[in-house]
């Protein structure tokens, strides 16, 4: 430590610029109820690199946070079953948020904290990750425009980016969505269907769900500040 001549002013850095400190607290929302259930569908084995990433993920101070694993289930059915269990539980049914985390996704340490900052404005807010491979596409589907829903991948715009659909590798949902009586079950469904009148419908469980809630007027966005790795275990590459 260097030698100092000290004048008596010990109010501290946060007190000296209290308006900036209050703004930081407002953005982080840590004073509110941020109770969150993290749900993880898995085949039963979590790669070490994913586990290391999850162990470093921060959750807000003195807030309720827990994880539930769904092992060996088809992914759409896994989400349906765990949410049914949550809503039937006297304690968990009162919690505010659902965080989906999949076994090959590597969120940054402050990823969840950043998602909380803007979740008030959306039914679901996800981190940015890409499909695997050299030609990977960002999982930001559609532009979120009223009356023009589609699921074409959109280039990231380096902001909170409204869209029509997301992946579920690292996505925060308001639990109240699943209590909306207008939202028909199953909430999630992997579609491989053919209707002679409308043709083929092939859709993963995530976009099936987002199509339904967008039709009900819910807003969805990607927080492109939250950069999530997508791990290919067989090639040992994080995309």
Backbone as CSV, one residue per row, in Angstrom:
resi,resn,N_x,N_y,N_z,CA_x,CA_y,CA_z,C_x,C_y,C_z
1,UNK,0.839,-1.188,0.000,0.000,0.000,0.000,0.879,1.244,0.000
2,UNK,0.501,2.233,-0.815,1.253,3.477,-0.861,0.942,4.349,0.350
3,UNK,1.899,5.182,0.703,1.673,6.146,1.781,0.580,7.136,1.379
4,UNK,-0.274,7.514,2.344,-1.403,8.395,2.061,-1.530,9.463,3.140
5,UNK,-2.038,10.601,2.736,-2.520,11.604,3.687,-4.038,11.568,3.596
6,UNK,-4.716,11.199,4.662,-6.145,10.914,4.636,-6.930,12.083,5.204
7,UNK,-7.875,12.589,4.407,-8.865,13.524,4.935,-10.093,12.715,5.325
8,UNK,-10.852,13.214,6.244,-11.929,12.413,6.820,-13.160,12.424,5.924
9,UNK,-13.267,11.366,5.072,-14.428,11.198,4.191,-14.573,9.704,3.927
10,UNK,-15.359,9.057,4.767,-15.460,7.602,4.709,-16.855,7.130,4.278
11,UNK,-17.557,7.946,3.505,-18.907,7.552,3.111,-18.911,6.394,2.116
12,UNK,-17.806,6.189,1.402,-17.715,5.052,0.494,-18.115,5.394,-0.932
13,UNK,-17.662,4.575,-1.858,-17.886,4.845,-3.285,-19.359,4.812,-3.665
14,UNK,-20.100,3.832,-3.150,-21.510,3.710,-3.537,-22.334,4.874,-2.982
15,UNK,-22.012,5.344,-1.780,-22.726,6.481,-1.201,-22.364,7.795,-1.880
16,UNK,-21.142,7.910,-2.367,-20.709,9.180,-2.946,-21.414,9.486,-4.266
17,UNK,-21.892,8.451,-4.981,-22.678,8.647,-6.203,-23.937,7.801,-6.076
18,UNK,-24.790,8.223,-5.150,-25.918,7.368,-4.775,-26.924,7.197,-5.910
19,UNK,-27.092,8.199,-6.774,-28.028,8.061,-7.891,-27.582,6.960,-8.851
20,UNK,-26.282,6.888,-9.117,-25.755,5.825,-9.965,-25.925,4.469,-9.299
21,UNK,-25.736,4.425,-7.986,-25.890,3.166,-7.256,-27.334,2.685,-7.285
22,UNK,-28.276,3.623,-7.120,-29.696,3.256,-7.153,-30.084,2.767,-8.545
23,UNK,-29.563,3.425,-9.587,-29.854,2.990,-10.956,-29.363,1.560,-11.182
24,UNK,-28.184,1.258,-10.664,-27.640,-0.103,-10.792,-28.546,-1.111,-10.104
25,UNK,-29.045,-0.780,-8.920,-29.941,-1.680,-8.198,-31.265,-1.851,-8.928
26,UNK,-31.788,-0.756,-9.488,-33.038,-0.832,-10.243,-32.883,-1.746,-11.448
27,UNK,-31.770,-1.608,-12.163,-31.538,-2.444,-13.343,-31.406,-3.912,-12.969
28,UNK,-30.720,-4.187,-11.878,-30.515,-5.571,-11.459,-31.728,-6.216,-10.832
29,UNK,-32.671,-5.436,-10.315,-33.936,-5.894,-9.736,-33.759,-6.851,-8.575
30,UNK,-32.593,-6.852,-7.956,-32.333,-7.803,-6.884,-33.178,-7.602,-5.647
31,UNK,-33.828,-6.448,-5.501,-34.689,-6.180,-4.356,-36.080,-6.771,-4.538
32,UNK,-36.384,-7.260,-5.746,-37.696,-7.848,-6.032,-37.640,-9.367,-5.877
33,UNK,-38.809,-9.990,-5.966,-38.867,-11.452,-5.908,-38.418,-12.010,-7.256
34,UNK,-37.247,-12.614,-7.285,-36.701,-13.209,-8.502,-36.616,-14.733,-8.380
35,UNK,-37.471,-15.322,-7.590,-37.443,-16.777,-7.385,-37.502,-17.499,-8.729
36,UNK,-36.557,-18.404,-8.940,-36.370,-19.010,-10.260,-36.127,-20.513,-10.135
37,UNK,-36.822,-21.263,-10.972,-36.622,-22.708,-11.080,-35.908,-22.978,-12.392
38,UNK,-34.727,-23.533,-12.321,-33.965,-23.891,-13.503,-34.273,-25.343,-13.864
39,UNK,-34.776,-25.587,-15.064,-35.139,-26.938,-15.478,-34.195,-27.399,-16.583
40,UNK,-33.729,-28.650,-16.455,-32.667,-29.164,-17.325,-33.070,-30.528,-17.885
41,UNK,-33.448,-30.602,-19.172,-33.651,-31.915,-19.778,-32.302,-32.527,-20.134
42,UNK,-32.110,-33.786,-19.819,-30.815,-34.407,-20.074,-30.975,-35.883,-20.390
43,UNK,-30.035,-36.392,-21.148,-29.998,-37.834,-21.411,-29.379,-38.586,-20.244
44,UNK,-28.833,-37.875,-19.268,-28.322,-38.508,-18.057,-26.890,-38.192,-17.724
45,UNK,-26.116,-37.696,-18.705,-24.715,-37.363,-18.474,-24.480,-35.931,-18.926
46,UNK,-23.934,-35.096,-18.030,-23.656,-33.699,-18.346,-22.161,-33.556,-18.646
47,UNK,-21.772,-33.005,-19.812,-20.342,-32.817,-20.099,-19.665,-31.947,-19.034
48,UNK,-18.421,-32.253,-18.729,-17.691,-31.527,-17.690,-17.619,-30.035,-17.988
49,UNK,-17.442,-29.656,-19.257,-17.355,-28.236,-19.595,-18.676,-27.522,-19.338
50,UNK,-19.786,-28.204,-19.552,-21.091,-27.611,-19.231,-21.239,-27.469,-17.719
51,UNK,-20.867,-28.526,-16.986,-20.984,-28.476,-15.525,-20.135,-27.348,-14.946
52,UNK,-18.935,-27.168,-15.487,-18.073,-26.088,-15.013,-18.718,-24.724,-15.253
53,UNK,-19.315,-24.544,-16.433,-19.997,-23.289,-16.743,-21.154,-23.046,-15.784
54,UNK,-21.956,-24.073,-15.525,-23.110,-23.920,-14.647,-22.694,-23.592,-13.218
55,UNK,-21.606,-24.208,-12.765,-21.140,-23.954,-11.395,-20.708,-22.500,-11.199
56,UNK,-20.297,-21.853,-12.292,-19.881,-20.461,-12.204,-21.003,-19.463,-12.409
57,UNK,-22.216,-19.952,-12.714,-23.320,-19.033,-12.992,-23.826,-18.381,-11.704
58,UNK,-23.914,-17.085,-11.707,-24.339,-16.345,-10.526,-25.857,-16.221,-10.477
59,UNK,-26.393,-16.298,-9.271,-27.809,-15.988,-9.031,-27.868,-14.868,-8.003
60,UNK,-28.967,-14.115,-7.948,-29.011,-12.935,-7.085,-28.902,-13.289,-5.604
61,UNK,-28.344,-12.363,-4.856,-28.141,-12.529,-3.415,-29.490,-12.693,-2.703
62,UNK,-29.566,-13.710,-1.832,-30.719,-13.934,-0.965,-32.026,-14.137,-1.737
63,UNK,-31.924,-14.741,-2.929,-33.103,-15.079,-3.724,-33.219,-16.597,-3.821
64,UNK,-34.455,-17.066,-4.000,-34.686,-18.505,-4.127,-34.325,-18.971,-5.537
65,UNK,-33.494,-20.024,-5.600,-33.071,-20.586,-6.882,-32.865,-22.086,-6.698
66,UNK,-33.434,-22.882,-7.593,-33.253,-24.329,-7.514,-33.209,-24.907,-8.919
67,UNK,-32.740,-26.158,-9.015,-32.667,-26.853,-10.305,-33.471,-28.146,-10.251
68,UNK,-34.147,-28.448,-11.340,-34.844,-29.717,-11.507,-34.353,-30.353,-12.810
69,UNK,-33.974,-31.641,-12.736,-33.489,-32.357,-13.909,-34.558,-33.342,-14.394
70,UNK,-34.711,-33.417,-15.714,-35.621,-34.384,-16.330,-34.750,-35.326,-17.152
71,UNK,-34.652,-36.579,-16.735,-33.676,-37.505,-17.301,-34.344,-38.512,-18.237
72,UNK,-33.802,-38.620,-19.448,-34.201,-39.672,-20.370,-35.569,-39.512,-20.997
73,UNK,-36.088,-38.280,-21.052,-37.408,-38.047,-21.630,-37.277,-37.320,-22.958
74,UNK,-38.230,-37.517,-23.854,-38.308,-36.704,-25.061,-38.440,-35.255,-24.617
75,UNK,-37.752,-34.336,-25.321,-37.561,-32.991,-24.780,-38.871,-32.228,-24.577
76,UNK,-39.798,-32.326,-25.521,-41.081,-31.640,-25.346,-41.844,-32.182,-24.154
77,UNK,-41.874,-33.504,-24.036,-42.567,-34.125,-22.907,-41.868,-33.809,-21.591
78,UNK,-40.549,-33.689,-21.621,-39.811,-33.337,-20.407,-40.261,-31.976,-19.886
79,UNK,-40.354,-30.988,-20.770,-40.797,-29.664,-20.335,-42.244,-29.677,-19.861
80,UNK,-43.113,-30.361,-20.586,-44.514,-30.432,-20.156,-44.633,-31.045,-18.764
81,UNK,-43.930,-32.138,-18.546,-44.046,-32.863,-17.279,-43.507,-32.051,-16.105
82,UNK,-42.360,-31.403,-16.295,-41.776,-30.676,-15.168,-42.609,-29.446,-14.826
83,UNK,-43.180,-28.782,-15.821,-44.012,-27.604,-15.529,-45.306,-28.023,-14.853
84,UNK,-45.887,-29.129,-15.267,-47.069,-29.653,-14.568,-46.744,-29.921,-13.109
85,UNK,-45.573,-30.500,-12.854,-45.161,-30.794,-11.475,-44.977,-29.517,-10.664
86,UNK,-44.392,-28.507,-11.293,-44.183,-27.228,-10.609,-45.514,-26.595,-10.243
87,UNK,-46.448,-26.561,-11.181,-47.738,-25.920,-10.927,-48.562,-26.676,-9.890
88,UNK,-48.288,-27.963,-9.726,-49.005,-28.761,-8.726,-48.362,-28.687,-7.353
89,UNK,-47.180,-28.064,-7.257,-46.465,-27.992,-5.986,-46.870,-26.731,-5.226
90,UNK,-47.300,-26.845,-3.971,-47.775,-25.673,-3.224,-46.746,-24.561,-3.090
91,UNK,-45.464,-24.909,-3.023,-44.414,-23.895,-2.890,-43.925,-23.420,-4.252
92,UNK,-43.500,-24.336,-5.115,-42.896,-23.942,-6.388,-43.871,-23.214,-7.303
93,UNK,-45.152,-23.486,-7.173,-46.140,-22.820,-8.024,-46.206,-21.314,-7.781
94,UNK,-45.653,-20.854,-6.669,-45.649,-19.424,-6.350,-44.399,-18.712,-6.874
95,UNK,-43.417,-19.468,-7.364,-42.177,-18.857,-7.822,-42.423,-18.118,-9.129
96,UNK,-41.579,-17.134,-9.414,-41.853,-16.163,-10.477,-41.344,-16.564,-11.853
97,UNK,-40.215,-17.270,-11.907,-39.572,-17.486,-13.200,-39.156,-18.930,-13.412
98,UNK,-39.096,-19.298,-14.687,-38.596,-20.601,-15.120,-37.416,-20.344,-16.050
99,UNK,-36.281,-20.946,-15.747,-35.100,-20.842,-16.606,-34.847,-22.198,-17.240
100,UNK,-34.878,-22.260,-18.567,-34.547,-23.506,-19.256,-33.054,-23.496,-19.593
101,UNK,-32.405,-24.617,-19.289,-30.964,-24.756,-19.512,-30.723,-26.156,-20.062
102,UNK,-30.135,-26.251,-21.235,-29.956,-27.554,-21.851,-28.515,-28.029,-21.730
103,UNK,-28.320,-29.340,-21.784,-27.067,-29.949,-21.331,-25.845,-29.607,-22.171
104,UNK,-26.043,-28.979,-23.335,-24.899,-28.609,-24.168,-24.729,-27.098,-24.274
105,UNK,-25.323,-26.343,-23.350,-25.223,-24.886,-23.393,-24.384,-24.354,-22.238
106,UNK,-23.529,-23.383,-22.558,-22.553,-22.846,-21.608,-22.806,-21.347,-21.420
107,UNK,-23.642,-20.961,-20.463,-23.932,-19.541,-20.264,-22.782,-18.826,-19.564
108,UNK,-22.657,-17.506,-19.750,-21.631,-16.742,-19.032,-22.020,-16.600,-17.565
109,UNK,-21.061,-16.301,-16.686,-21.366,-16.215,-15.252,-22.481,-15.240,-14.905
110,UNK,-22.555,-14.099,-15.616,-23.574,-13.094,-15.290,-24.786,-13.172,-16.203
111,UNK,-24.932,-14.276,-16.939,-26.014,-14.387,-17.917,-27.399,-14.240,-17.318
112,UNK,-27.659,-14.940,-16.223,-28.986,-14.876,-15.610,-29.251,-13.475,-15.053
113,UNK,-28.251,-12.873,-14.445,-28.426,-11.526,-13.895,-28.813,-10.536,-14.993
114,UNK,-28.228,-10.687,-16.174,-28.566,-9.793,-17.280,-29.982,-10.042,-17.795
115,UNK,-30.404,-11.302,-17.832,-31.765,-11.589,-18.292,-32.809,-10.955,-17.379
116,UNK,-32.543,-10.937,-16.074,-33.492,-10.317,-15.152,-33.705,-8.825,-15.457
117,UNK,-32.711,-8.171,-16.002,-32.782,-6.718,-16.183,-33.926,-6.300,-17.097
118,UNK,-34.280,-7.158,-18.079,-35.299,-6.758,-19.064,-36.475,-7.721,-19.146
119,UNK,-36.552,-8.689,-18.238,-37.622,-9.683,-18.339,-39.001,-9.076,-18.112
120,UNK,-39.093,-7.936,-17.411,-40.397,-7.301,-17.201,-41.098,-7.001,-18.515
121,UNK,-40.345,-6.742,-19.566,-40.925,-6.311,-20.836,-41.345,-7.466,-21.737
122,UNK,-41.027,-8.697,-21.336,-41.253,-9.836,-22.223,-41.782,-11.041,-21.455
123,UNK,-42.461,-11.930,-22.194,-42.890,-13.203,-21.606,-41.712,-14.156,-21.490
124,UNK,-40.776,-14.049,-22.434,-39.588,-14.895,-22.440,-38.424,-14.103,-23.019
125,UNK,-37.255,-14.284,-22.417,-36.057,-13.566,-22.844,-34.898,-14.552,-22.809
126,UNK,-34.226,-14.744,-23.946,-33.187,-15.759,-24.031,-31.816,-15.182,-24.310
127,UNK,-30.784,-15.944,-23.967,-29.432,-15.596,-24.356,-29.199,-15.930,-25.823
128,UNK,-28.124,-15.390,-26.377,-27.798,-15.616,-27.779,-26.888,-16.834,-27.923
129,UNK,-27.389,-17.845,-28.631,-26.513,-18.942,-29.030,-26.862,-19.377,-30.440
130,UNK,-25.963,-20.143,-31.034,-26.041,-20.475,-32.460,-26.189,-21.982,-32.630
131,UNK,-26.775,-22.385,-33.747,-26.799,-23.802,-34.083,-25.360,-24.272,-34.314
132,UNK,-25.127,-25.539,-34.103,-23.768,-26.077,-34.201,-23.318,-26.176,-35.665
133,UNK,-22.006,-26.099,-35.848,-21.433,-26.291,-37.172,-20.910,-25.002,-37.782
134,UNK,-20.123,-25.161,-38.858,-19.496,-24.014,-39.520,-20.528,-23.031,-40.053
135,UNK,-21.668,-23.537,-40.465,-22.723,-22.658,-40.995,-23.767,-22.311,-39.952
136,UNK,-23.366,-22.230,-38.683,-24.309,-22.004,-37.594,-25.155,-20.751,-37.765
137,UNK,-26.407,-20.844,-37.356,-27.350,-19.734,-37.450,-27.726,-19.271,-36.038
138,UNK,-27.931,-17.957,-35.863,-28.340,-17.460,-34.540,-29.768,-17.892,-34.230
139,UNK,-30.000,-18.312,-33.005,-31.337,-18.730,-32.607,-32.162,-17.511,-32.192
140,UNK,-32.355,-16.636,-33.167,-33.244,-15.479,-33.055,-34.182,-15.595,-34.249
141,UNK,-35.388,-16.082,-34.019,-36.274,-16.447,-35.118,-37.367,-15.412,-35.305
142,UNK,-37.431,-14.823,-36.499,-38.446,-13.823,-36.799,-38.098,-12.474,-36.206
143,UNK,-38.919,-11.485,-36.532,-38.633,-10.106,-36.157,-39.539,-9.572,-35.050
144,UNK,-40.500,-10.379,-34.591,-41.378,-9.939,-33.517,-42.380,-8.880,-33.926
145,UNK,-42.667,-8.772,-35.213,-43.596,-7.746,-35.695,-45.036,-8.236,-35.622
146,UNK,-45.914,-7.330,-35.252,-47.336,-7.653,-35.165,-47.864,-8.052,-36.537
147,UNK,-48.511,-9.218,-36.600,-49.148,-9.650,-37.838,-48.194,-10.196,-38.891
148,UNK,-46.932,-10.356,-38.567,-45.963,-10.855,-39.547,-45.040,-11.878,-38.887
149,UNK,-45.624,-12.883,-38.262,-44.830,-13.867,-37.545,-44.172,-14.843,-38.527
150,UNK,-42.882,-15.065,-38.325,-42.161,-16.083,-39.099,-40.975,-16.535,-38.255
151,UNK,-40.315,-17.588,-38.706,-39.210,-18.152,-37.924,-37.919,-18.220,-38.736
152,UNK,-37.700,-17.220,-39.578,-36.421,-17.136,-40.272,-35.360,-16.584,-39.311
153,UNK,-34.170,-17.196,-39.259,-33.125,-16.685,-38.368,-32.751,-15.255,-38.738
154,UNK,-32.578,-14.413,-37.697,-32.260,-13.004,-37.897,-30.848,-12.689,-37.404
155,UNK,-30.100,-11.834,-38.099,-28.765,-11.453,-37.618,-28.866,-10.712,-36.289
156,UNK,-27.972,-10.982,-35.343,-27.983,-10.246,-34.073,-27.746,-8.759,-34.294
157,UNK,-28.444,-7.930,-33.504,-28.314,-6.471,-33.629,-27.616,-5.856,-32.426
158,UNK,-27.039,-6.678,-31.547,-26.265,-6.210,-30.398,-27.100,-5.358,-29.449
159,UNK,-28.311,-5.810,-29.182,-29.207,-5.126,-28.251,-30.261,-6.126,-27.791
160,UNK,-31.250,-5.641,-27.038,-32.403,-6.489,-26.721,-33.228,-6.573,-27.997
161,UNK,-33.285,-7.753,-28.586,-33.804,-7.906,-29.940,-35.113,-8.686,-29.928
162,UNK,-36.205,-7.982,-30.196,-37.508,-8.638,-30.210,-37.584,-9.608,-31.385
163,UNK,-38.267,-10.735,-31.160,-38.327,-11.771,-32.189,-39.609,-12.577,-32.007
164,UNK,-39.780,-13.593,-32.851,-40.951,-14.464,-32.757,-40.657,-15.767,-32.025
165,UNK,-39.402,-16.153,-31.968,-39.083,-17.414,-31.304,-37.616,-17.497,-30.941
166,UNK,-37.319,-18.404,-30.016,-35.977,-18.612,-29.488,-35.721,-20.109,-29.352
167,UNK,-34.458,-20.468,-29.157,-34.162,-21.790,-28.634,-34.441,-21.790,-27.134
168,UNK,-34.227,-22.939,-26.495,-34.479,-23.026,-25.055,-33.220,-23.413,-24.289
169,UNK,-32.052,-23.196,-24.913,-30.806,-23.569,-24.263,-30.491,-22.739,-23.042
170,UNK,-30.908,-21.456,-23.048,-30.717,-20.585,-21.889,-31.739,-19.460,-22.002
171,UNK,-32.961,-19.743,-21.539,-34.090,-18.838,-21.746,-34.891,-18.702,-20.456
172,UNK,-35.212,-17.455,-20.115,-35.968,-17.144,-18.908,-37.414,-16.863,-19.277
173,UNK,-38.347,-17.546,-18.598,-39.781,-17.406,-18.838,-40.473,-16.896,-17.577
174,UNK,-41.494,-16.079,-17.742,-42.373,-15.759,-16.623,-43.279,-16.962,-16.367
175,UNK,-43.365,-17.398,-15.127,-44.196,-18.566,-14.805,-45.676,-18.308,-15.081
176,UNK,-46.102,-17.053,-15.021,-47.518,-16.741,-15.223,-48.017,-17.140,-16.604
177,UNK,-47.118,-17.245,-17.577,-47.551,-17.669,-18.915,-48.279,-19.008,-18.841
178,UNK,-47.729,-19.914,-18.049,-48.252,-21.278,-17.998,-49.545,-21.377,-17.193
179,UNK,-49.947,-20.272,-16.584,-51.209,-20.205,-15.852,-52.302,-19.524,-16.673
180,UNK,-51.971,-19.107,-17.888,-52.932,-18.445,-18.769,-53.900,-19.496,-19.323
181,UNK,-55.194,-19.387,-19.013,-56.149,-20.408,-19.475,-56.320,-20.433,-20.985
182,UNK,-55.894,-19.395,-21.669,-56.002,-19.371,-23.133,-54.967,-20.265,-23.801
183,UNK,-53.901,-20.582,-23.073,-52.797,-21.352,-23.651,-53.105,-22.841,-23.550
184,UNK,-53.381,-23.453,-24.685,-53.774,-24.855,-24.711,-52.585,-25.773,-24.473
185,UNK,-52.873,-26.937,-23.902,-51.872,-27.965,-23.704,-51.924,-28.954,-24.866
186,UNK,-50.829,-29.601,-25.172,-49.530,-29.493,-24.510,-48.860,-28.166,-24.835
187,UNK,-48.118,-27.624,-23.870,-47.395,-26.384,-24.119,-46.297,-26.603,-25.165
188,UNK,-45.612,-27.753,-25.062,-44.476,-28.050,-25.937,-44.744,-29.343,-26.705
189,UNK,-44.382,-29.322,-27.974,-44.617,-30.514,-28.789,-43.641,-30.510,-29.957
190,UNK,-42.970,-31.636,-30.156,-42.113,-31.800,-31.328,-42.989,-32.311,-32.462
191,UNK,-43.175,-31.499,-33.503,-44.130,-31.804,-34.564,-43.453,-32.435,-35.770
192,UNK,-43.997,-33.527,-36.218,-43.661,-34.122,-37.507,-44.980,-34.640,-38.071
193,UNK,-45.750,-33.727,-38.640,-47.129,-34.021,-39.021,-47.363,-33.705,-40.492
194,UNK,-48.384,-34.370,-41.049,-48.801,-34.051,-42.414,-50.314,-33.954,-42.453
195,UNK,-50.803,-32.816,-42.920,-52.228,-32.575,-43.093,-52.466,-32.368,-44.587
196,UNK,-53.315,-33.186,-45.226,-53.529,-33.036,-46.677,-53.983,-31.627,-47.070
197,UNK,-54.691,-30.954,-46.173,-55.195,-29.615,-46.491,-54.120,-28.544,-46.345
198,UNK,-53.188,-28.723,-45.365,-52.207,-27.677,-45.078,-50.767,-28.097,-45.347
199,UNK,-50.566,-29.377,-45.656,-49.222,-29.846,-45.957,-48.471,-30.292,-44.713
200,UNK,-47.156,-30.376,-44.837,-46.308,-30.873,-43.752,-46.063,-29.777,-42.720
201,UNK,-45.955,-30.202,-41.454,-45.579,-29.296,-40.378,-44.503,-29.990,-39.556
202,UNK,-43.291,-29.456,-39.649,-42.160,-29.993,-38.902,-41.623,-28.864,-38.039
203,UNK,-41.659,-29.061,-36.728,-41.320,-27.967,-35.819,-40.805,-28.531,-34.506
204,UNK,-39.715,-27.960,-34.000,-39.202,-28.353,-32.688,-40.098,-27.804,-31.596
205,UNK,-39.946,-28.353,-30.382,-40.859,-28.019,-29.284,-40.808,-26.544,-28.900
206,UNK,-39.653,-25.907,-29.089,-39.525,-24.504,-28.714,-40.361,-23.605,-29.627
207,UNK,-40.198,-23.759,-30.946,-40.949,-22.910,-31.865,-42.440,-23.229,-31.847
208,UNK,-42.795,-24.474,-31.550,-44.209,-24.821,-31.359,-44.809,-23.973,-30.244
209,UNK,-44.085,-23.857,-29.130,-44.550,-23.072,-27.994,-44.589,-21.583,-28.317
210,UNK,-43.530,-21.077,-28.926,-43.480,-19.644,-29.199,-44.534,-19.224,-30.215
211,UNK,-44.830,-20.077,-31.171,-45.907,-19.759,-32.116,-47.222,-19.563,-31.376
212,UNK,-47.477,-20.417,-30.406,-48.729,-20.329,-29.658,-48.811,-19.053,-28.819
213,UNK,-47.735,-18.718,-28.109,-47.841,-17.537,-27.233,-47.772,-16.238,-28.023
214,UNK,-47.088,-16.242,-29.171,-47.077,-15.028,-29.991,-48.476,-14.742,-30.525
215,UNK,-49.228,-15.787,-30.863,-50.606,-15.593,-31.336,-51.504,-15.021,-30.238
216,UNK,-51.110,-15.233,-28.983,-51.862,-14.680,-27.852,-51.396,-13.274,-27.479
217,UNK,-50.418,-12.756,-28.198,-49.971,-11.397,-27.960,-48.767,-11.242,-27.054
218,UNK,-48.189,-12.341,-26.621,-46.999,-12.252,-25.769,-45.785,-11.824,-26.592
219,UNK,-44.885,-11.095,-25.947,-43.665,-10.621,-26.592,-42.468,-11.472,-26.169
220,UNK,-41.560,-11.661,-27.107,-40.395,-12.519,-26.921,-39.167,-11.760,-27.422
221,UNK,-38.015,-11.963,-26.778,-36.814,-11.264,-27.234,-35.565,-12.070,-26.890
222,UNK,-34.481,-11.702,-27.579,-33.157,-12.245,-27.300,-32.286,-11.122,-26.744
223,UNK,-31.624,-11.394,-25.632,-30.664,-10.441,-25.069,-29.294,-10.803,-25.628
224,UNK,-28.882,-10.092,-26.666,-27.655,-10.471,-27.365,-26.398,-10.135,-26.572
225,UNK,-26.555,-9.483,-25.407,-25.401,-9.276,-24.520,-25.004,-10.583,-23.842
226,UNK,-25.952,-11.520,-23.760,-25.731,-12.783,-23.056,-25.273,-13.820,-24.082
227,UNK,-23.960,-14.003,-24.191,-23.382,-14.868,-25.215,-23.196,-16.279,-24.651
228,UNK,-23.936,-17.218,-25.197,-23.991,-18.586,-24.685,-23.285,-19.529,-25.655
229,UNK,-22.340,-20.298,-25.175,-21.676,-21.279,-26.012,-22.556,-22.504,-26.226
230,UNK,-22.416,-23.135,-27.392,-23.178,-24.347,-27.739,-22.152,-25.455,-27.971
231,UNK,-22.084,-26.379,-27.038,-20.975,-27.333,-26.977,-21.262,-28.610,-27.751
232,UNK,-20.356,-28.938,-28.668,-20.403,-30.215,-29.389,-19.435,-31.159,-28.693
233,UNK,-19.973,-32.094,-27.917,-19.144,-32.991,-27.111,-18.272,-33.883,-27.978
234,UNK,-18.834,-34.409,-29.067,-18.097,-35.368,-29.898,-16.891,-34.733,-30.582
235,UNK,-17.026,-33.472,-30.960,-15.929,-32.764,-31.643,-15.118,-31.917,-30.668
236,UNK,-15.612,-31.776,-29.434,-14.985,-30.936,-28.420,-14.778,-29.499,-28.920
237,UNK,-15.862,-28.959,-29.512,-15.868,-27.588,-30.014,-17.038,-26.842,-29.385
238,UNK,-16.790,-25.614,-28.944,-17.862,-24.753,-28.471,-18.210,-23.794,-29.596
239,UNK,-19.416,-23.899,-30.115,-19.838,-23.056,-31.239,-20.467,-21.771,-30.705
